[in-house]
Amino acid sequence: MKAVGKRPSAAPAAAADAPLYPYHNGASMCRRPWLLALALLLLPAGPATAAELRVEINLPAYSLRLYDGGRLVMERPVTIGSPEHPTPVGRWQVRRLVWNPRWMPPPSMDTGRARPMAPGPGNPMGAVKMPLYRAVYLHGTSRRDQLGRPVSHGCVRLANADARALAEYLQGRLLDPAHRRRIRRRRRARPHAPVAVELPRPVPVRVTYRPLVMDGRKGVIHPDVYGRLGDVRAYLRRALARNLDVVPAALSLGSGGLLARLDRDWQRPLRFALEIE
């Protein structure tokens, strides 16, 4: 079996990346709020179980995916931690969320300059936050220009509209209607005050580091933003072998195309297709 990368192309993490980044594809709901409202109306009766809901975050791809019963319902771009303050990989849980959160400077920041901030438009936590691990949160941001970039102090940021949509979806699936009405009343009564919501069941969150993303025989290999791969060719061989369900020794990579582009300049995502012989 031989796999040959062909037609590699490069593109930055910007608005022109329609084929490469999830925030330009059809899986997104959050650009059309009525689609999310429709999805909530069509949800199965009764609360979801922990196994039905899950969030997956792939750091090199700057992507967050929400699954409900095996169905992809949301795929959005994120900002991740900088190489100096990397977002940790692992399996976490969302057990609570806070609307209109306050912001406390993380331990990695110079607290002599950074001051706590009340809820509001300029708050770095944005519209809502969900604790993941220690001082690492999944939260909103008004800095859309930083989506698809590694610039946070370890937190995973969503655009405010997307963070709201994610939080509303979890509430819609896990809380009964009476509980949701109480939360809405509290938020309306104090629109600029934090409102904490305890979820009755934790939502699993898996944070991974997978530069290679495959869709059938087409794929994208994202830059090794944290410099963790070591031998890139060996990583690519192992990752492709897993996706093709073959042993790495059975896989031959051509010397041109994708590999040549990786050797020359791998600062941007590279798209490729596989030929199986």
N, C-alpha and C positions, 0 to 999 in steps of 0.2 A: 504494500500500500504506500502510495506516495502522495504527499500533500504539498502543493506549491502555492505560495502566496502570489497574487497577481493584482495588477492595477491598484497599488497602494496610493492613497491620497492623504493629505494632511489638512487639518483645519484647527483653528483656535477654539477655545471654549467661549464662543460668542454667538450672536444671533444668527450667524450664517451657517451654523452647524446642524442644519435640519437632519441630515442622515445619521449624525453621530451622537447627539445628546437627547435625552428623553424629554426635555422641556419643549421640544418642537414636534413631538410625535402625537399620534392620535390617541395614545393612552391617557393623555391629560384630561382631567375634568375641570380643573380649577379655573381655567380661563373662562368657563361658562358656568356661573353659579347655578343656573337653572338645571344643568345636567346633574349636579350634585344633589340638588333638592329632589329631582326625579329619582335618583338612585336611592335616597333615603325613603321615599314613598314606596319603592318597590322592594325594600328589604324584607326578608322572611319575618314572619310573626315571631315575637319572643326575643329575648336577649341572645346575643351571640355567645358561643363558648370560646375559651382561650385558644383552642386549636383552630378556630375558624379565622381569626384575625391575626395577622402578623405583618411586621414592617421589616423590610430589608434595605440596608444602606450599603452601597458599594463605593468606597472612598475614591479610588482612582477615576471612576466614571462620574463622580459628583452626582449620584442619583439616589433617590429614595423611592421605594415601591411599597405600596400598601396592597395586601392581598386579603380577600374575604372569601373563605371557603375554597381556596384554590383559584379564585378569579382575581385578575389584576384590575383594581378599581382606580388606582391613582399612581402616577409616575411623574416625579417632579425633580427639578434641579436643586442642589444644595451647595452651601459653602461648607468647607471642612477645615480642620485645624491646620495651621501652618507647619512646615517641617520642623520648626523649633518647638511647636506645641501640638504634636500630632493627635488626631482623634484616636482613641483606643479602639482596637477591634475586640469583638467579643459578643456574648449573648447577654442582653440586658432586658429590662421590662419597663413599660410605662404603667405605673400604678396610680398616678395622679397627674392632673394638669392644672395650671393656674392661668386664668384670663387676666389681662392687664397686670402683668407681673412687675414687681420692682426689680431693679438691677443692682447686684452687689459685685464689685470688682473681683474677678477670679484670683486665686493665689498667685498665678503667673504674671499678673500685672503689677506695676509699681503703684501700690496703694497710697503712696505719698502724693501722687498726682490724680489718680482716678478716684472719684467720689461716688458713693451710692446714688442711685437715681430713682426718682419716683416714677410711677406709671405715666405714660404719655407718648406722644408721637416720636420724640427723640430717644426713647428708651432703647438700649441695645438689645433687650430681650424681645422687643416687638409686641405683637398682639397676644401671644400665648406661649407658655413654656411647658415642657414635659421633662422632668428629671430622668436621666438615664443611669449615670454612674458617677458618684461623688460630685465633683463640680462640673460635670459634663451634662449639657442639656440639649434637647431637640427644641428649637424655639424659632420664633418669627424674626424677620428683619425687614427694615425699609431699604436696605442697601442691595437692591437688585443687581447693581453693577458688579457685586462681589460673588454672585452665584456662579458656580463652575470654577471657583478659585480656592486655593488653600490659604486662607488669611485669618481664620478665627484662632482663639486661644484654646481650641479643643472641642468646642461645641459644634453641633451640626445645625446650620441655619436654613430655614425655608423662607421664601417670600411670605410676607404677612398674609396675603390672601390664601396661599397654600397651607400655611400653618393653621389658619382658622378652619379651612375646609377639612383638614386632617382631624383636628380636635372635634369638630362638629360631627364628623362621621363616626368617630369612636364613641362619642356620647350617644349618638343615634342608635348605635348597635348594642351598647352595653347598659344604658340607663332606661328605665321605664318612662313613659310619657309624663307622669306626674313629677318625677325628679327633674326631667328636662325643663318643665315649666317653672319649677322653683328656681332653677339656675338662671333662666331668662329673666325672671322677675328681679333676682338679686343683681344681675348685670345692668338692667335698666334703672334700678333704684340708685345704684352707685356706679355710673359708667366709667369713672376714672379710678376705681379702687380695685385691688386684687380680689379675685373670686376663685377660691380653690375648689377643685372637684376631685373627689376620691372615686376611682373606678372600682366597681365591684369585683372585677377579675383583671389581672394584669395582662397587658398586651405584649407578646414577645417581640423583641427588636434584635435583629442580628446585624452587626456591623462587620463587613468583610473588606478584604484588600485583594481585589481581583482585577488586575489590569486588562486581562483578556475577557471580552464579552462576545459570545457566539450566538447567532441566530441561524440555525441550520448550517449551511456551508459558508455563510457570510459572517464576518466578524469585525470587531474593532479592538485594537490594542491601545490602551490609554497609557500615557506617560507614567513612569514609576516615580510618582510625586514624592514619596518618602524614601526612595533609594533602597528598597528592601529586596529587590529581586536577585542581586548578585549577577550570575550568569544569565543574561536575558534569553539567549538561545536555548539553554537548558530549561528555563521556565516555560518558554513558548512550546517546546517539544512536549513537556509533561502536561501542560494545560490543554493543548490540542489533542493529545492522546486520550485524556479523560473525556473530552467532549465527543471524540470519535469512537470511544469505547474500544481502544486497542492498546497494546503495550507500547511504551515509548520506543522500544527498539524496532518496532515495525513501521515507524514513521520516519520518512525522509523529507527534509526541508530543502527546497532548491536554494541555491546560493544567491540568486538574483531577487528582484521584486521586493517583497516585504523585508527580508533580512538585510538587503542592501540599504533600504531606506532607514531601517533601525540603526544600522552602523553609521550612517551619515548624519541624520538629524532626527532625534526622537523627542522633540519638544511639544508635539501636538499629537492628538489621536490619529492613528493610521487605520484606514479601512482596507479590507482585503477580502478576497474570495478564495475558496479552496477548490483544487482540482484533485479528485481521487482517481488514482490509476490502479 
